Amino acid sequence: MAAVGAVLLAGLLAGCASGGPVVAAEGDRAGRAVEVAAGVHMVRGLPGEVDADTLGRIGNAGFIVGPDGVLAIDTGTSYRHGVALLAEIRRVTDKPVRQVLITHTRQEFLFGAMAFREQAIPIAMHNKAAGLMRARCERCLKTLQRQLGDDEMRGTEMLKPDREFDDSHAIDTIGRPVRVLYFGHSSGPGDIAVLDERTGSLFAGGLIDHQRVPDVQDSDHDGWLSALGAMRRLRPRVVVPGHGPVASAQVLDEVQHYLGQLKQRVLDLLQSGVALSAVPDAAEVPEAAGWDQYDTIHRRNASILFVRHERDLLFRRADLKE
């Protein structure tokens, strides 16, 4: 992973059916809004974990500027982080923020919502993501308060969305065509992507991490692979991942390859009779070894998938006995 604040190598991203290639942004700096396509901005998160060094600001956010206003995407880790994200929007444009979309249920994307709420900006998320948030995020918030301290978390409260939706739909409030895309249970229940149709820019949320190990905790493996295929057919020019630097459409293949390699490695270990305690060390995926959080998220991924497949195997054996 490149150091925070390093300059991305400029390059041509994959073209799409609607036009020629788009040039990647050259200033992918953490905490600063960078224009990755015309009117499409990414605010990069830090590499690493949620801790006092990162202040939990590890998730990417972004916004799309249209003739009639701004669509914000994800809200950050805390009220203070949400204020900072709004300040980045104001630095770029004085157009009103019409709506904010939350792409998935992870703490680094949720808890800045109160900064948007106090500006009377409506907040929307998928109803399954909202349900998962209600089920467990009170505990997440308490954990964040312990990790980051009362000062950093001051003003941060549980989110209650103004609007919940259950399917893909178009957004027409900012004067440019934007689609909210729901593929079913994939990287998580209710995880969505957001496509700016004018530039072919895809905010992939929890569906894609770049140069960082994706987290399988809430995933459905087959649903995730199906979603990656659906996004590939969109032929995006630019992909803004949930974590990591802006990417081309090639990142879809990279995530799919990781998921496939992880599953195969876990199945091999299960077949060979390896104990669960040995799985994190034994489930190497060398291609991902240099990615952010390989030593933490990848090891946890391996254990989670091992337990899932072991359970499935036990149920199949029980069915055969009946």
N, C-alpha and C positions, 0 to 999 in steps of 0.2 A: 504494500500500500504506500503510495506516495505521501510524503510529509504534508501536514496541513498547511495550506497556503501555497503549495507548489503549483506551478503553471502546467496545465494540461498540454500535451502535444496537440497542436491543431491538426485536424485531419478531415477527410471527407467521410461523412456517414452514409450509410446505405440509402439509395434513392427509393422513392415510392412512385406509384403509378401516376400521381398527380403532378410530378415535376422532377426537376433535377436534384442533385445532391445538395445537402445543407452542410455548412461548415460548422464544426464544433466550436463551442466557446473556448477562449484561451485563458480565462481567469476563474477557474472553478474553486474559489476560495471559500472556506468554511465560514458560514454566517453572513455571507454577502450574496445579494441577488445577482445572478449572472444570466444574461440573455442567451439561451441555447438555440433559439429560433426566433423569428420575427414575432415580438409580442409575447413570447413564452419564456418565463424566468424560473430558474432553479435556485433555491437557497440550500447550500450544501451543509450536511451535518458533519460532525467530527468522526474520525475512526475511533474504535475502542468501545468500552463498556459504559454503562450508566454508573458514574462515580463522581467524586468531588472534582476530579481533574476536568472531566468533560461537561460537568453540570447536567449530564443526561442529554445533551444536545447532539445526539448521534444520528437522528433521522433527518432525511431530506424533506424539504417542503418546497412549495413553488406557487406560481400564480400565472394566470393568462390575462393579458390586457386586451380588451376589445373596445370598439368605438363607444359603447354605452356603459362600460364599467369593467370591473375586475372579478375574476373567479379565483379564490384562494384555495389551495390544496394542502391540507394537513396544517396542524396548529402548534406543534412543538410540545415540549415536555412539561412546561410550567407556565403559569400566568406571565412571569417575567420573560420567558422565551417567546410566548405569544406576542407580547408587546414589541419585542425586538423584530419579529417577523413582520408585524404590521408596519413598523418603522421602515423596513426594507421596501415594502410595497410603496409607502409614501415617498421614499427617496426616488423611486422610479417614475411614479405617476401620481397625479392628484385626482384621478378618476375614482368614483366610489366603489368600494368592495361590495358587490351585490350578494355574494353567497360564499360560504366555505364548505368544501367537501372533505370528509375524513375518509381515507381510503381503507383503513383496517384498524383492528383493535390491538395496538401496541402503545405502551405508555409514552414513547417519544413522539407520537403523532397526535395524541389526544388532549393532553392536559393544559395546553395553551389556549383552550377554547374560550375561557372566561374573558380573555383580552378581546376576542372578537365579539363575544356576547355583549360586553359593556359598550361596544360601538353599534349595537343593534344590528349586527350582521347575522343573518340566519345561518344555522349550522345544519348540515344534512349528512346522513350516513345510512348504509344499508341496515334493514331491520335485524338481520341476523348478527351483524357486527355490533349493533346497539344492544342486542340481547346478551351477547358474550360480555360486553363491557359492564352491563348491569350485574352480571353474575359474579364477576371477579375483580373489577377495577377499584372498588373501595379498598381492597387489600393492597392492590398495586400502589395506590396513592399513599397509603400509610408507609409502605416500604420506601417510596421515593422521599418522603419527608424525613425518614431516618437516614437515608443515604446522602441526601443533598443539604439537609438542614432547614430550619424554620425560615431563615432569611431568604434563601433562594426559592423556597416554595411558598412564600407569603402570597396570599390571594388566589392560590390554586385550589380549585374545587372539582368535584365530580361533574362531568358533562351530562347534560340532558339535551339531546338534539331537538331542534325545532321541527325537523322533518325527517321521517324515515321512509325509505322506498324499498321495493322488493324486486326490481328488475332493471335492465338497461333502459336508458332514456336519453333524450336530447336536452341540452340546456340552451336557452335562447335569450337569457337575460343580459348578456354582455355585448351583443351585436356581432358575434362571430360563432360559427357552428362548433359546438363542443359536445362530445358524447360521453356519457357515463356507461361503463361496460361492466356487466356482472356475468360471470361464467359459471355460477354455481359454486359449491364448496370446493376450494382449490388450495391455495396457500393458507387459507383460513375461512371460516364461515362468514359470508358477507364481505369478503375482500373484493375491491373494485379496482379498475383502472380508469383513467381519464384520457381521452383522445382529443387533441386539438386538430380538427380536420383540415384547417387551412395549411398547416405546416407539417402535418404528419408526426407531431410530437406526442409521445405516449408517457403519461405519468403512471408508472406501473405499481406503485405502492408496495404492499407486501408480496406481490407476485414475483418481483425481481429485486435481488441485491446484486451489486456489481463489485467485484474484488472483495467481497465479504461473503461468508458462508450463510446461505439462506436458512431460516429456522423452520423446522418441520413440526413444531409442537402442536399446532392447531390444524395441520394440513390433512387433506385427502389426496393421496399420491396420484391416483388415476385422474382425479378432477384437476389437479395442478397441471399434469401433462397435457390434458385437453385444453386448458386455458392457455398454456404456452403455444399450442398449435393455433388456437384462434387468434392470438395476438400476432403470431408470425404471419398469418394470412392478411393482416392489416398492412403489412409492409411498412412499419414505422420508420421514419427518417432518424428520429431522435428518441432515445429511451431515458427517461428520468427514473432511476431506481429508488427503492425505499431507502437504501443505504449505498454509499459509494459514489464514484464519479459518474457523470453523464456518459452514456454509452450509445453505440450503434445497435441495430437489431441483432447483431451477432451475440449479444448478451443473452438473448432468449435461448440460443443453442447451448451456451455455457451453463446456464442454470439447469436446463434439461439434462445435460451430460452429467452434471454433479448428482442430480437426483437419481439418475439411472445407475451410476457407479455406486452410490451409497446403498441403494436397495440391493444390488447384486452382491456387494461385499457383506452386507448383513445376512442375506440368505445363505451365502457360503458359510459364514460362521455358525449360523443356526444348524445347517446341515452337518457340520463337522463336530457339533456337540460342545462348542465353546461356552463357558459359563458367562452369565451377564456381566459379572465383575471384570472380565477380561476384554469385553467388547470395545470400550472406548480406545484402548491401546491397539487393538487388533484391526480395527475397521479403517485402515488408511485409505484415503483417496488422494494419491500423490498430486494430481493436477490442481487440487485446491489447497495444497499445503501452504502456499504463500498468501492466501486470502486472510483478511482481517477476521479474527475470532475463530480461526481453525482449531486452536487448542481448547476452546470452550464450547462454542455452539456446535461444531462438528462432532465433538465427543458426546455431547448430549443428544444430538440427532441420532447417532448410531445406537445409543441405548434405547431411545424412544422407539425407533423402528424395530429393533430386536424384540422388544417386549410386545409390540403389536403383532409381529409375524409369529412369535412364539404362541401368543394367545390364539391367533387364527388357526395355527396347526393343532393346538389342543382341542379346539372346537370341532375341527374336521375329524379328528380321531374319535371324539365322543359321538359324532353323528354316525360314523361308520359302525360303531358298536351297537347302536340302537336298532 
